[in-house]
């Protein structure tokens, strides 16, 4: 099946299983494998070379009818064959499955174990863009709605572009944001590879004061029925002015008018974890009134148990240090 056919058959699909994401990884030098599994399912897989062991990554996939046990088994048998062929220590997946007992049991039956690190926004907020603008506004938390309206009164302007210069500017501001907020941002090489791979389907929004000073930036990637608020950055002005609110509201309206059905705000803290790294952005994102969604956590299919032990310890320590 072609990607448009796959996306139509699996409306839950997003850009992490798209040809654009495959191209981006190839630009960065990673081996990409696309498999249709004899029409039983679809997966874009990336071979990751890490010091702790080579592994096969399947973000937001495989795309499959998870109620068809025979198809699921056939797909995972093939994935295991591919991983062995590529000399991988393990396979890491985070499928588009809601976290519940049934879906966790499916993964367990395939021999998968919960991974020590997350993959691809396991907890998120998704805004239903099929609703009217009035409904989208009324769904917001009162404070969020107030800040959106305050942005109008302050004459905050929102621009958008995917020029290379904007990506370089975004990288500089995000690096400064990362120093203030203690996270590791993507490097410029990765950002430019994303721009090259996704073309017109990747865009950076910039909220500015009425005098043209940047306040907040947001990178959005679009594919199929979904758009994703994938990366963000801000200047110190964002602490005083609702630039991020203006940006996200403008992007929501634009995406709705472009015909996208859902807007994935991409990454919040799990419930009951106030010390999680994403705790700060969780209040902001949930204020826009979307549905809070918890996907099954990342799982590993272990190919080489002895070598996998080293990976498990390294990632467990890393997760704790990063407050994830």
Secondary structure, DSSP 8 states (H G I E B T S, - for coil): --HHHHHHH-TT--GGGSHHHHHHHHHTT-EEEEE-GGGTEEEEEEEE--TT--EEEEET--EE-TT-HHHHHHHHHHHHHHHHHTT-SEEEEE-S-B-SHHHHHHHHHTT-EE-SS--S-SEEEEEETTS-HHHHHHHS-HHHHHHHHHHHHTT-EEEEE--HHHHHHHHHHHHHHHHHHT-----HHHHHHHHHHHGGGEEEEEEE-TT--EEEEEEEEEETTEEEEEEEEE-GGGGTS-HHHHHHHHHHHHHHHTT--EEE------TT-TTSTTHHHHHHHHTT--EEEEB---EEEES-HHHHHHHHHHHHHHHHHTT-
